[in-house]
Amino acid sequence: MYRNQIQEFFPGHPDSIFAEEMLKYIQMESKKIPKSEKEKYKGLPWDKLDSLWEKDLARAHDFIDLKMLYAICAHQIPMFTKIIPMK
């Protein structure tokens, strides 16, 4: 996501639904990565990746903090991808 494309997310909008599902998937997959692999990329905040959904987004049942969702997608995920080499 490019910061100049979307400035915020709106409830029920396809972009916000996609971003929400993407972060659920990132967290789910991050938890499956063995510690031995995580140690190769010590610059990544693995505890953050492993808890994106529970700690940062889900403020209450059925309520997603859309401002936090945007902040994670626009600022944190790009930082993570700079650390992980893409093949």
Distance bins in CASP14 RR format, pairs under 12 A and 6 or more apart:
PFRMAT RR
TARGET T0000
AUTHOR 0000-0000-0000
RMODE 2
METHOD distances of the structure
MODEL  1
1 7 0 0 0 0 0 1 0 0 0 0 0
1 8 0 0 0 0 0 1 0 0 0 0 0
1 9 0 0 0 0 0 1 0 0 0 0 0
1 15 0 0 0 0 1 0 0 0 0 0 0
1 16 0 0 0 0 0 1 0 0 0 0 0
1 18 0 0 0 0 1 0 0 0 0 0 0
1 19 1 0 0 1 0 0 0 0 0 0 0
1 22 0 0 0 0 1 0 0 0 0 0 0
1 23 0 0 0 0 0 1 0 0 0 0 0
1 69 0 0 0 0 0 1 0 0 0 0 0
1 70 0 0 0 0 1 0 0 0 0 0 0
1 71 0 0 0 0 0 1 0 0 0 0 0
1 72 0 0 0 0 0 1 0 0 0 0 0
1 73 1 0 1 0 0 0 0 0 0 0 0
1 74 1 0 0 1 0 0 0 0 0 0 0
1 75 0 0 0 0 0 1 0 0 0 0 0
1 76 0 0 0 0 0 1 0 0 0 0 0
1 77 1 0 0 1 0 0 0 0 0 0 0
1 78 0 0 0 0 1 0 0 0 0 0 0
1 81 0 0 0 0 0 1 0 0 0 0 0
2 73 0 0 0 0 0 1 0 0 0 0 0
2 74 0 0 0 0 1 0 0 0 0 0 0
2 75 0 0 0 0 0 1 0 0 0 0 0
2 77 0 0 0 0 0 1 0 0 0 0 0
2 78 0 0 0 0 1 0 0 0 0 0 0
3 70 0 0 0 0 1 0 0 0 0 0 0
3 71 0 0 0 0 0 1 0 0 0 0 0
3 73 0 0 0 0 1 0 0 0 0 0 0
3 74 1 0 1 0 0 0 0 0 0 0 0
3 75 1 0 0 1 0 0 0 0 0 0 0
3 77 0 0 0 0 0 1 0 0 0 0 0
3 78 0 0 0 0 1 0 0 0 0 0 0
4 74 0 0 0 0 1 0 0 0 0 0 0
5 15 0 0 0 0 1 0 0 0 0 0 0
5 19 0 0 0 0 0 1 0 0 0 0 0
5 70 0 0 0 0 0 1 0 0 0 0 0
5 73 0 0 0 0 0 1 0 0 0 0 0
5 74 0 0 0 0 1 0 0 0 0 0 0
6 13 0 0 0 0 1 0 0 0 0 0 0
6 14 0 0 0 0 0 1 0 0 0 0 0
6 15 1 0 1 0 0 0 0 0 0 0 0
6 16 0 0 0 0 1 0 0 0 0 0 0
6 18 0 0 0 0 0 1 0 0 0 0 0
6 19 0 0 0 0 1 0 0 0 0 0 0
6 66 0 0 0 0 0 1 0 0 0 0 0
6 69 0 0 0 0 0 1 0 0 0 0 0
6 70 1 0 0 1 0 0 0 0 0 0 0
6 71 0 0 0 0 0 1 0 0 0 0 0
6 73 0 0 0 0 1 0 0 0 0 0 0
6 74 1 0 0 1 0 0 0 0 0 0 0
7 15 0 0 0 0 0 1 0 0 0 0 0
7 66 0 0 0 0 0 1 0 0 0 0 0
7 67 0 0 0 0 0 1 0 0 0 0 0
7 70 1 0 0 1 0 0 0 0 0 0 0
7 71 0 0 0 0 0 1 0 0 0 0 0
7 73 0 0 0 0 0 1 0 0 0 0 0
7 74 0 0 0 0 1 0 0 0 0 0 0
8 15 0 0 0 0 1 0 0 0 0 0 0
8 16 0 0 0 0 1 0 0 0 0 0 0
8 19 0 0 0 0 0 1 0 0 0 0 0
8 65 0 0 0 0 0 1 0 0 0 0 0
8 66 1 0 0 1 0 0 0 0 0 0 0
8 67 1 0 0 1 0 0 0 0 0 0 0
8 68 0 0 0 0 0 1 0 0 0 0 0
8 69 0 0 0 0 1 0 0 0 0 0 0
8 70 1 0 1 0 0 0 0 0 0 0 0
8 71 0 0 0 0 1 0 0 0 0 0 0
8 73 0 0 0 0 0 1 0 0 0 0 0
8 74 0 0 0 0 1 0 0 0 0 0 0
9 15 1 0 0 1 0 0 0 0 0 0 0
9 16 1 1 0 0 0 0 0 0 0 0 0
9 17 0 0 0 0 1 0 0 0 0 0 0
9 18 0 0 0 0 1 0 0 0 0 0 0
9 19 1 0 0 1 0 0 0 0 0 0 0
9 20 0 0 0 0 1 0 0 0 0 0 0
9 22 0 0 0 0 0 1 0 0 0 0 0
9 23 0 0 0 0 0 1 0 0 0 0 0
9 57 0 0 0 0 0 1 0 0 0 0 0
9 64 0 0 0 0 1 0 0 0 0 0 0
9 65 0 0 0 0 1 0 0 0 0 0 0
9 66 1 0 1 0 0 0 0 0 0 0 0
9 67 0 0 0 0 1 0 0 0 0 0 0
9 68 0 0 0 0 1 0 0 0 0 0 0
9 69 1 0 1 0 0 0 0 0 0 0 0
9 70 1 0 1 0 0 0 0 0 0 0 0
9 71 0 0 0 0 0 1 0 0 0 0 0
9 72 0 0 0 0 0 1 0 0 0 0 0
9 73 0 0 0 0 1 0 0 0 0 0 0
9 74 0 0 0 0 1 0 0 0 0 0 0
10 16 1 0 0 1 0 0 0 0 0 0 0
10 17 0 0 0 0 0 1 0 0 0 0 0
10 19 0 0 0 0 0 1 0 0 0 0 0
10 64 0 0 0 0 0 1 0 0 0 0 0
10 66 1 0 0 1 0 0 0 0 0 0 0
10 67 0 0 0 0 0 1 0 0 0 0 0
10 69 0 0 0 0 0 1 0 0 0 0 0
10 70 0 0 0 0 0 1 0 0 0 0 0
11 17 0 0 0 0 1 0 0 0 0 0 0
11 20 0 0 0 0 0 1 0 0 0 0 0
11 62 0 0 0 0 0 1 0 0 0 0 0
11 63 0 0 0 0 1 0 0 0 0 0 0
11 64 0 0 0 0 1 0 0 0 0 0 0
11 65 0 0 0 0 0 1 0 0 0 0 0
11 66 1 0 0 1 0 0 0 0 0 0 0
11 67 0 0 0 0 0 1 0 0 0 0 0
11 69 0 0 0 0 0 1 0 0 0 0 0
12 18 0 0 0 0 0 1 0 0 0 0 0
12 19 0 0 0 0 0 1 0 0 0 0 0
12 20 0 0 0 0 1 0 0 0 0 0 0
12 64 0 0 0 0 1 0 0 0 0 0 0
12 66 0 0 0 0 1 0 0 0 0 0 0
12 69 0 0 0 0 0 1 0 0 0 0 0
13 19 0 0 0 0 1 0 0 0 0 0 0
13 20 0 0 0 0 0 1 0 0 0 0 0
13 64 0 0 0 0 0 1 0 0 0 0 0
13 66 0 0 0 0 1 0 0 0 0 0 0
13 69 0 0 0 0 0 1 0 0 0 0 0
13 70 0 0 0 0 0 1 0 0 0 0 0
14 20 0 0 0 0 0 1 0 0 0 0 0
14 21 0 0 0 0 0 1 0 0 0 0 0
15 21 0 0 0 0 0 1 0 0 0 0 0
15 22 0 0 0 0 0 1 0 0 0 0 0
15 66 0 0 0 0 0 1 0 0 0 0 0
15 69 0 0 0 0 1 0 0 0 0 0 0
15 70 0 0 0 0 1 0 0 0 0 0 0
15 73 0 0 0 0 1 0 0 0 0 0 0
15 74 0 0 0 0 0 1 0 0 0 0 0
16 22 0 0 0 0 0 1 0 0 0 0 0
16 23 0 0 0 0 0 1 0 0 0 0 0
16 57 0 0 0 0 0 1 0 0 0 0 0
16 64 1 0 0 1 0 0 0 0 0 0 0
16 65 0 0 0 0 0 1 0 0 0 0 0
16 66 1 0 1 0 0 0 0 0 0 0 0
16 67 0 0 0 0 0 1 0 0 0 0 0
16 68 0 0 0 0 0 1 0 0 0 0 0
16 69 1 0 0 1 0 0 0 0 0 0 0
16 70 0 0 0 0 1 0 0 0 0 0 0
16 72 0 0 0 0 0 1 0 0 0 0 0
16 73 0 0 0 0 1 0 0 0 0 0 0
17 23 0 0 0 0 0 1 0 0 0 0 0
17 24 0 0 0 0 0 1 0 0 0 0 0
17 64 0 0 0 0 1 0 0 0 0 0 0
17 66 0 0 0 0 0 1 0 0 0 0 0
17 69 0 0 0 0 0 1 0 0 0 0 0
18 24 0 0 0 0 0 1 0 0 0 0 0
18 25 0 0 0 0 0 1 0 0 0 0 0
18 69 0 0 0 0 0 1 0 0 0 0 0
18 73 0 0 0 0 1 0 0 0 0 0 0
19 25 0 0 0 0 0 1 0 0 0 0 0
19 26 0 0 0 0 0 1 0 0 0 0 0
19 52 0 0 0 0 0 1 0 0 0 0 0
19 53 0 0 0 0 0 1 0 0 0 0 0
19 57 0 0 0 0 1 0 0 0 0 0 0
19 64 0 0 0 0 1 0 0 0 0 0 0
19 65 0 0 0 0 0 1 0 0 0 0 0
19 66 0 0 0 0 1 0 0 0 0 0 0
19 68 0 0 0 0 0 1 0 0 0 0 0
19 69 1 0 1 0 0 0 0 0 0 0 0
19 70 1 0 0 1 0 0 0 0 0 0 0
19 71 0 0 0 0 0 1 0 0 0 0 0
19 72 0 0 0 0 1 0 0 0 0 0 0
19 73 1 0 1 0 0 0 0 0 0 0 0
19 74 0 0 0 0 1 0 0 0 0 0 0
19 76 0 0 0 0 0 1 0 0 0 0 0
19 77 0 0 0 0 1 0 0 0 0 0 0
20 26 0 0 0 0 0 1 0 0 0 0 0
20 27 0 0 0 0 0 1 0 0 0 0 0
20 52 0 0 0 0 0 1 0 0 0 0 0
20 53 0 0 0 0 1 0 0 0 0 0 0
20 56 0 0 0 0 0 1 0 0 0 0 0
20 57 1 0 0 1 0 0 0 0 0 0 0
20 58 0 0 0 0 1 0 0 0 0 0 0
20 62 0 0 0 0 0 1 0 0 0 0 0
20 63 0 0 0 0 0 1 0 0 0 0 0
20 64 1 0 1 0 0 0 0 0 0 0 0
20 65 0 0 0 0 0 1 0 0 0 0 0
20 66 0 0 0 0 1 0 0 0 0 0 0
20 68 0 0 0 0 0 1 0 0 0 0 0
20 69 1 0 0 1 0 0 0 0 0 0 0
20 70 0 0 0 0 0 1 0 0 0 0 0
20 72 0 0 0 0 0 1 0 0 0 0 0
20 73 0 0 0 0 1 0 0 0 0 0 0
21 27 0 0 0 0 0 1 0 0 0 0 0
21 28 0 0 0 0 0 1 0 0 0 0 0
21 53 0 0 0 0 0 1 0 0 0 0 0
21 57 0 0 0 0 0 1 0 0 0 0 0
21 64 0 0 0 0 0 1 0 0 0 0 0
21 69 0 0 0 0 0 1 0 0 0 0 0
21 73 0 0 0 0 0 1 0 0 0 0 0
22 28 0 0 0 0 0 1 0 0 0 0 0
22 29 0 0 0 0 0 1 0 0 0 0 0
22 52 0 0 0 0 1 0 0 0 0 0 0
22 53 0 0 0 0 0 1 0 0 0 0 0
22 57 0 0 0 0 0 1 0 0 0 0 0
22 69 0 0 0 0 1 0 0 0 0 0 0
22 72 0 0 0 0 1 0 0 0 0 0 0
22 73 1 0 0 1 0 0 0 0 0 0 0
22 77 0 0 0 0 1 0 0 0 0 0 0
23 29 0 0 0 0 0 1 0 0 0 0 0
23 30 0 0 0 0 0 1 0 0 0 0 0
23 48 0 0 0 0 0 1 0 0 0 0 0
23 49 0 0 0 0 1 0 0 0 0 0 0
23 50 0 0 0 0 0 1 0 0 0 0 0
23 51 0 0 0 0 0 1 0 0 0 0 0
23 52 1 0 1 0 0 0 0 0 0 0 0
23 53 1 0 0 1 0 0 0 0 0 0 0
23 54 0 0 0 0 0 1 0 0 0 0 0
23 55 0 0 0 0 0 1 0 0 0 0 0
23 56 0 0 0 0 1 0 0 0 0 0 0
23 57 1 0 0 1 0 0 0 0 0 0 0
23 58 0 0 0 0 0 1 0 0 0 0 0
23 64 0 0 0 0 1 0 0 0 0 0 0
23 65 0 0 0 0 0 1 0 0 0 0 0
23 66 0 0 0 0 0 1 0 0 0 0 0
23 68 0 0 0 0 1 0 0 0 0 0 0
23 69 1 0 0 1 0 0 0 0 0 0 0
23 70 0 0 0 0 0 1 0 0 0 0 0
23 71 0 0 0 0 0 1 0 0 0 0 0
23 72 1 0 0 1 0 0 0 0 0 0 0
23 73 1 0 0 1 0 0 0 0 0 0 0
23 76 0 0 0 0 1 0 0 0 0 0 0
23 77 0 0 0 0 1 0 0 0 0 0 0
23 80 0 0 0 0 0 1 0 0 0 0 0
24 30 0 0 0 0 0 1 0 0 0 0 0
24 31 0 0 0 0 0 1 0 0 0 0 0
24 51 0 0 0 0 0 1 0 0 0 0 0
24 52 0 0 0 0 1 0 0 0 0 0 0
24 53 1 0 1 0 0 0 0 0 0 0 0
24 54 0 0 0 0 0 1 0 0 0 0 0
24 56 0 0 0 0 0 1 0 0 0 0 0
24 57 0 0 0 0 1 0 0 0 0 0 0
24 58 0 0 0 0 1 0 0 0 0 0 0
24 64 0 0 0 0 0 1 0 0 0 0 0
24 69 0 0 0 0 0 1 0 0 0 0 0
24 72 0 0 0 0 0 1 0 0 0 0 0
25 31 0 0 0 0 0 1 0 0 0 0 0
25 32 0 0 0 0 0 1 0 0 0 0 0
25 49 0 0 0 0 0 1 0 0 0 0 0
25 52 0 0 0 0 0 1 0 0 0 0 0
25 53 0 0 0 0 1 0 0 0 0 0 0
25 77 0 0 0 0 0 1 0 0 0 0 0
26 32 0 0 0 0 0 1 0 0 0 0 0
26 33 0 0 0 0 0 1 0 0 0 0 0
26 44 0 0 0 0 0 1 0 0 0 0 0
26 46 0 0 0 0 0 1 0 0 0 0 0
26 48 0 0 0 0 0 1 0 0 0 0 0
26 49 1 0 0 1 0 0 0 0 0 0 0
26 50 0 0 0 0 1 0 0 0 0 0 0
26 51 0 0 0 0 0 1 0 0 0 0 0
26 52 1 0 0 1 0 0 0 0 0 0 0
26 53 0 0 0 0 1 0 0 0 0 0 0
26 56 0 0 0 0 0 1 0 0 0 0 0
26 57 0 0 0 0 0 1 0 0 0 0 0
26 72 0 0 0 0 1 0 0 0 0 0 0
26 73 0 0 0 0 0 1 0 0 0 0 0
26 76 0 0 0 0 0 1 0 0 0 0 0
26 77 1 0 0 1 0 0 0 0 0 0 0
26 80 0 0 0 0 1 0 0 0 0 0 0
26 81 0 0 0 0 0 1 0 0 0 0 0
26 84 0 0 0 0 0 1 0 0 0 0 0
27 33 0 0 0 0 0 1 0 0 0 0 0
27 46 0 0 0 0 0 1 0 0 0 0 0
27 47 0 0 0 0 0 1 0 0 0 0 0
27 48 0 0 0 0 1 0 0 0 0 0 0
27 49 1 0 0 1 0 0 0 0 0 0 0
27 50 1 0 0 1 0 0 0 0 0 0 0
27 51 1 0 0 1 0 0 0 0 0 0 0
27 52 1 0 1 0 0 0 0 0 0 0 0
27 53 1 0 1 0 0 0 0 0 0 0 0
27 54 1 0 0 1 0 0 0 0 0 0 0
27 55 0 0 0 0 1 0 0 0 0 0 0
27 56 0 0 0 0 1 0 0 0 0 0 0
27 57 0 0 0 0 1 0 0 0 0 0 0
27 58 0 0 0 0 0 1 0 0 0 0 0
27 72 0 0 0 0 0 1 0 0 0 0 0
27 77 0 0 0 0 0 1 0 0 0 0 0
28 49 0 0 0 0 0 1 0 0 0 0 0
28 50 0 0 0 0 1 0 0 0 0 0 0
28 51 0 0 0 0 0 1 0 0 0 0 0
28 52 0 0 0 0 1 0 0 0 0 0 0
28 53 0 0 0 0 1 0 0 0 0 0 0
28 54 0 0 0 0 0 1 0 0 0 0 0
29 37 0 0 0 0 0 1 0 0 0 0 0
29 49 0 0 0 0 1 0 0 0 0 0 0
29 50 0 0 0 0 0 1 0 0 0 0 0
29 52 0 0 0 0 0 1 0 0 0 0 0
29 53 0 0 0 0 0 1 0 0 0 0 0
30 37 0 0 0 0 0 1 0 0 0 0 0
30 38 0 0 0 0 1 0 0 0 0 0 0
30 41 0 0 0 0 0 1 0 0 0 0 0
30 44 0 0 0 0 1 0 0 0 0 0 0
30 45 0 0 0 0 0 1 0 0 0 0 0
30 46 1 0 0 1 0 0 0 0 0 0 0
30 47 0 0 0 0 1 0 0 0 0 0 0
30 48 0 0 0 0 1 0 0 0 0 0 0
30 49 1 0 1 0 0 0 0 0 0 0 0
30 50 1 0 1 0 0 0 0 0 0 0 0
30 51 0 0 0 0 1 0 0 0 0 0 0
30 52 0 0 0 0 1 0 0 0 0 0 0
30 53 0 0 0 0 0 1 0 0 0 0 0
30 77 0 0 0 0 0 1 0 0 0 0 0
30 80 0 0 0 0 1 0 0 0 0 0 0
30 84 0 0 0 0 0 1 0 0 0 0 0
31 38 0 0 0 0 0 1 0 0 0 0 0
31 46 0 0 0 0 1 0 0 0 0 0 0
31 47 0 0 0 0 0 1 0 0 0 0 0
31 49 0 0 0 0 1 0 0 0 0 0 0
31 50 1 0 1 0 0 0 0 0 0 0 0
31 51 0 0 0 0 1 0 0 0 0 0 0
31 52 0 0 0 0 0 1 0 0 0 0 0
31 53 0 0 0 0 0 1 0 0 0 0 0
31 54 0 0 0 0 0 1 0 0 0 0 0
32 38 0 0 0 0 0 1 0 0 0 0 0
32 46 0 0 0 0 0 1 0 0 0 0 0
32 49 0 0 0 0 0 1 0 0 0 0 0
32 50 0 0 0 0 1 0 0 0 0 0 0
33 39 0 0 0 0 0 1 0 0 0 0 0
33 40 0 0 0 0 1 0 0 0 0 0 0
33 41 0 0 0 0 1 0 0 0 0 0 0
33 44 0 0 0 0 1 0 0 0 0 0 0
33 46 1 0 0 1 0 0 0 0 0 0 0
33 49 0 0 0 0 1 0 0 0 0 0 0
33 50 0 0 0 0 1 0 0 0 0 0 0
33 84 0 0 0 0 0 1 0 0 0 0 0
34 40 0 0 0 0 0 1 0 0 0 0 0
34 46 0 0 0 0 0 1 0 0 0 0 0
35 41 0 0 0 0 0 1 0 0 0 0 0
35 42 0 0 0 0 0 1 0 0 0 0 0
35 46 0 0 0 0 1 0 0 0 0 0 0
35 50 0 0 0 0 0 1 0 0 0 0 0
37 44 0 0 0 0 0 1 0 0 0 0 0
37 46 0 0 0 0 1 0 0 0 0 0 0
37 84 0 0 0 0 0 1 0 0 0 0 0
38 44 1 0 0 1 0 0 0 0 0 0 0
38 45 0 0 0 0 0 1 0 0 0 0 0
38 46 1 0 1 0 0 0 0 0 0 0 0
38 47 0 0 0 0 1 0 0 0 0 0 0
38 49 0 0 0 0 1 0 0 0 0 0 0
38 50 0 0 0 0 1 0 0 0 0 0 0
38 83 0 0 0 0 0 1 0 0 0 0 0
38 84 0 0 0 0 0 1 0 0 0 0 0
39 46 0 0 0 0 1 0 0 0 0 0 0
40 46 0 0 0 0 0 1 0 0 0 0 0
40 83 0 0 0 0 0 1 0 0 0 0 0
40 84 0 0 0 0 1 0 0 0 0 0 0
40 85 0 0 0 0 0 1 0 0 0 0 0
41 49 0 0 0 0 0 1 0 0 0 0 0
41 80 0 0 0 0 1 0 0 0 0 0 0
41 81 0 0 0 0 0 1 0 0 0 0 0
41 82 0 0 0 0 0 1 0 0 0 0 0
41 83 1 0 0 1 0 0 0 0 0 0 0
41 84 1 0 0 1 0 0 0 0 0 0 0
41 85 0 0 0 0 1 0 0 0 0 0 0
42 83 0 0 0 0 1 0 0 0 0 0 0
43 49 0 0 0 0 0 1 0 0 0 0 0
43 79 0 0 0 0 1 0 0 0 0 0 0
43 80 0 0 0 0 1 0 0 0 0 0 0
43 82 0 0 0 0 0 1 0 0 0 0 0
43 83 1 0 1 0 0 0 0 0 0 0 0
43 84 0 0 0 0 1 0 0 0 0 0 0
44 50 0 0 0 0 0 1 0 0 0 0 0
44 76 0 0 0 0 0 1 0 0 0 0 0
44 77 0 0 0 0 0 1 0 0 0 0 0
44 79 0 0 0 0 1 0 0 0 0 0 0
44 80 1 0 0 1 0 0 0 0 0 0 0
44 81 0 0 0 0 0 1 0 0 0 0 0
44 82 0 0 0 0 0 1 0 0 0 0 0
44 83 1 0 1 0 0 0 0 0 0 0 0
44 84 1 0 0 1 0 0 0 0 0 0 0
44 85 0 0 0 0 0 1 0 0 0 0 0
45 51 0 0 0 0 1 0 0 0 0 0 0
45 52 0 0 0 0 0 1 0 0 0 0 0
45 55 0 0 0 0 0 1 0 0 0 0 0
45 56 0 0 0 0 0 1 0 0 0 0 0
45 72 0 0 0 0 0 1 0 0 0 0 0
45 76 0 0 0 0 1 0 0 0 0 0 0
45 77 0 0 0 0 0 1 0 0 0 0 0
45 79 0 0 0 0 1 0 0 0 0 0 0
45 80 1 0 0 1 0 0 0 0 0 0 0
45 83 0 0 0 0 1 0 0 0 0 0 0
46 52 0 0 0 0 0 1 0 0 0 0 0
46 80 0 0 0 0 0 1 0 0 0 0 0
46 83 0 0 0 0 0 1 0 0 0 0 0
46 84 0 0 0 0 0 1 0 0 0 0 0
47 54 0 0 0 0 0 1 0 0 0 0 0
47 55 0 0 0 0 1 0 0 0 0 0 0
47 56 0 0 0 0 0 1 0 0 0 0 0
48 54 0 0 0 0 0 1 0 0 0 0 0
48 55 0 0 0 0 1 0 0 0 0 0 0
48 56 1 0 0 1 0 0 0 0 0 0 0
48 57 0 0 0 0 0 1 0 0 0 0 0
48 72 0 0 0 0 1 0 0 0 0 0 0
48 76 1 0 0 1 0 0 0 0 0 0 0
48 77 0 0 0 0 0 1 0 0 0 0 0
48 79 0 0 0 0 0 1 0 0 0 0 0
48 80 0 0 0 0 1 0 0 0 0 0 0
49 55 0 0 0 0 0 1 0 0 0 0 0
49 56 0 0 0 0 0 1 0 0 0 0 0
49 72 0 0 0 0 0 1 0 0 0 0 0
49 76 0 0 0 0 1 0 0 0 0 0 0
49 77 0 0 0 0 1 0 0 0 0 0 0
49 79 0 0 0 0 0 1 0 0 0 0 0
49 80 1 0 0 1 0 0 0 0 0 0 0
49 81 0 0 0 0 0 1 0 0 0 0 0
49 83 0 0 0 0 0 1 0 0 0 0 0
49 84 0 0 0 0 0 1 0 0 0 0 0
50 56 0 0 0 0 0 1 0 0 0 0 0
51 57 0 0 0 0 1 0 0 0 0 0 0
51 58 0 0 0 0 0 1 0 0 0 0 0
51 72 0 0 0 0 0 1 0 0 0 0 0
52 58 0 0 0 0 1 0 0 0 0 0 0
52 64 0 0 0 0 0 1 0 0 0 0 0
52 65 0 0 0 0 0 1 0 0 0 0 0
52 68 0 0 0 0 1 0 0 0 0 0 0
52 69 0 0 0 0 1 0 0 0 0 0 0
52 71 0 0 0 0 0 1 0 0 0 0 0
52 72 1 0 0 1 0 0 0 0 0 0 0
52 73 0 0 0 0 0 1 0 0 0 0 0
52 76 0 0 0 0 1 0 0 0 0 0 0
52 77 0 0 0 0 1 0 0 0 0 0 0
52 80 0 0 0 0 0 1 0 0 0 0 0
53 59 0 0 0 0 0 1 0 0 0 0 0
53 64 0 0 0 0 1 0 0 0 0 0 0
53 65 0 0 0 0 0 1 0 0 0 0 0
53 68 0 0 0 0 0 1 0 0 0 0 0
53 69 0 0 0 0 0 1 0 0 0 0 0
53 72 0 0 0 0 0 1 0 0 0 0 0
54 64 0 0 0 0 0 1 0 0 0 0 0
55 65 0 0 0 0 0 1 0 0 0 0 0
55 68 0 0 0 0 0 1 0 0 0 0 0
55 72 0 0 0 0 0 1 0 0 0 0 0
56 64 0 0 0 0 1 0 0 0 0 0 0
56 65 1 0 0 1 0 0 0 0 0 0 0
56 66 0 0 0 0 0 1 0 0 0 0 0
56 67 0 0 0 0 0 1 0 0 0 0 0
56 68 1 0 1 0 0 0 0 0 0 0 0
56 69 0 0 0 0 1 0 0 0 0 0 0
56 70 0 0 0 0 0 1 0 0 0 0 0
56 71 0 0 0 0 1 0 0 0 0 0 0
56 72 1 0 0 1 0 0 0 0 0 0 0
56 73 0 0 0 0 0 1 0 0 0 0 0
56 76 0 0 0 0 1 0 0 0 0 0 0
56 77 0 0 0 0 0 1 0 0 0 0 0
57 63 0 0 0 0 1 0 0 0 0 0 0
57 64 1 0 1 0 0 0 0 0 0 0 0
57 65 1 0 1 0 0 0 0 0 0 0 0
57 66 0 0 0 0 1 0 0 0 0 0 0
57 67 0 0 0 0 0 1 0 0 0 0 0
57 68 1 0 1 0 0 0 0 0 0 0 0
57 69 1 0 1 0 0 0 0 0 0 0 0
57 70 0 0 0 0 0 1 0 0 0 0 0
57 71 0 0 0 0 0 1 0 0 0 0 0
57 72 1 0 0 1 0 0 0 0 0 0 0
57 73 0 0 0 0 0 1 0 0 0 0 0
57 76 0 0 0 0 0 1 0 0 0 0 0
58 64 1 0 0 1 0 0 0 0 0 0 0
58 65 0 0 0 0 1 0 0 0 0 0 0
58 68 0 0 0 0 1 0 0 0 0 0 0
58 69 0 0 0 0 0 1 0 0 0 0 0
59 65 1 0 1 0 0 0 0 0 0 0 0
59 66 0 0 0 0 0 1 0 0 0 0 0
59 67 0 0 0 0 0 1 0 0 0 0 0
59 68 0 0 0 0 1 0 0 0 0 0 0
59 69 0 0 0 0 0 1 0 0 0 0 0
63 69 0 0 0 0 0 1 0 0 0 0 0
64 70 0 0 0 0 0 1 0 0 0 0 0
64 72 0 0 0 0 0 1 0 0 0 0 0
65 71 0 0 0 0 1 0 0 0 0 0 0
65 72 0 0 0 0 1 0 0 0 0 0 0
66 72 0 0 0 0 0 1 0 0 0 0 0
66 73 0 0 0 0 0 1 0 0 0 0 0
67 73 0 0 0 0 0 1 0 0 0 0 0
67 74 0 0 0 0 0 1 0 0 0 0 0
67 75 0 0 0 0 0 1 0 0 0 0 0
68 74 0 0 0 0 0 1 0 0 0 0 0
68 75 0 0 0 0 0 1 0 0 0 0 0
68 76 0 0 0 0 1 0 0 0 0 0 0
69 75 0 0 0 0 0 1 0 0 0 0 0
69 76 0 0 0 0 0 1 0 0 0 0 0
69 77 0 0 0 0 0 1 0 0 0 0 0
70 76 0 0 0 0 0 1 0 0 0 0 0
70 77 0 0 0 0 0 1 0 0 0 0 0
71 77 0 0 0 0 1 0 0 0 0 0 0
71 78 0 0 0 0 0 1 0 0 0 0 0
71 79 0 0 0 0 0 1 0 0 0 0 0
72 78 0 0 0 0 0 1 0 0 0 0 0
72 79 0 0 0 0 0 1 0 0 0 0 0
72 80 0 0 0 0 1 0 0 0 0 0 0
73 79 0 0 0 0 0 1 0 0 0 0 0
73 80 0 0 0 0 0 1 0 0 0 0 0
73 81 0 0 0 0 0 1 0 0 0 0 0
75 81 0 0 0 0 0 1 0 0 0 0 0
75 82 0 0 0 0 0 1 0 0 0 0 0
76 82 0 0 0 0 0 1 0 0 0 0 0
76 83 0 0 0 0 0 1 0 0 0 0 0
77 83 0 0 0 0 0 1 0 0 0 0 0
77 84 0 0 0 0 0 1 0 0 0 0 0
78 84 0 0 0 0 0 1 0 0 0 0 0
80 86 0 0 0 0 0 1 0 0 0 0 0
END
